[in-house]
Amino acid sequence: MGCDYYIRKDLVIYFNDNILYINLSHEIRYFHELNFDADEEDYEKKYDDAINEQLKPDMKPITIYIDNNFTNESFEKKYKDIIEDKLKRCNKTWQYIRKIMKEESRYERT
């Protein structure tokens, strides 16, 4: 089954020396129909602009954890076990985490 692009939502754990990703969702998507003709003089620019617009994330990054605390209790309940499991598998600890963000990324299928 093909698609045009993917949307990922991840928890991104920022350490002082590296970054870890925990994938929360991965969706396939198709570009919407473009409302201009391939024979138009500026077709390529319009096409590139339309594709780039669809590849911009809709979701603004959300701060989940900062200053050694979750930003709210619901985030702690929802994500703490997932994060601890990832930390354990990567031999990392909470003390080295600078912040954790929930971020969306979009990228074309290659």
N, C-alpha and C positions, 0 to 999 in steps of 0.2 A: 504494500500500500504506500503510494507516494505522498508527498506533501511539498509545499514551497518553503516553509520555515518552521522553526520550533520556538516554543516559549518555555523557559525554565524558571522555576522559582526555587531559590536556594537559601539556606541559612549560611551566611559567610562569617566564619570565625577568624577574626584578625588577631594575630599574635605579633610580638615585636619583630620576629624574624621570618614569619611566613603566614600563609592563609590556608584554611581548610574550608571545603565546601560540603554541605549536606544537602543533597537534592530532595526537595519536597514534592515537586511535580514537574512533569515533562509532557507538553501537549504538542500535537501537530496542528498546523494551520495552513491555509491557502490564501494567497494574495487575492484581494477583492478585484472585481472587474475594473479595468482602467477605462475612464470615459474620454478617451481621445483616440485619434486615428494614427496609425503608423506612418502615414504619408505627411503628417503635419511637420512643418519645418523644424520645430523644437521638440519633436517626439522623444528623442533620447533623453533630453534633460527632464522633460515631464515624467517619463517612465522612471528614471533614476530617483527623482524627487518623491514620486508616489511610493516606490518600493522602500526607500529610506524612511519615509513617514510611518509605514506599516511595521518597520523593524524597531521603532522607538518603543521602549517599555512604557506600558500604561501605568504600572504601579510605581509609586515613589518608594525609595528604600525606607524600611521601617527599622528603627533601633530596637533591638530585642534585649540587649544586655550591654551595660556600660558602667564603669566605676565599680566593678565587682558586684553588681546587682542587676537583676532583671528589672526592666522598666515598668512592668506591672505584673501582678500575680497571675493573671491568665496566661501570659507568655511563659512563666516559670512552669506552670502545670502542663502546658502544651508541649514545651520543647526541652525541658531539663533532662529527661531520660534519654532522648535522642542524642542530645549533645554529649552527655556523659558516656554513652556507648561509643560515639565517634572518638572522643578524647582517649578512652581506654584503648581502642584499637590502634591509635596513632601514638601511644605513649606520651600523651600530653596531660597537663593538669589545668584546672581553672585559674590558678594563680598567674599564669602567663597570658591570659586572654585580655586584650585591650578593649575589644567590643565585639558584639555579634549583631549582624544586620540581616534582615530578610530582603532579598533583592531579586528582581526579575531581569532576565536577559532574553534577547531574541536574536536568532541567527539563522541564516539561510541554509537550507539543505545543500550539501556538496555532492 
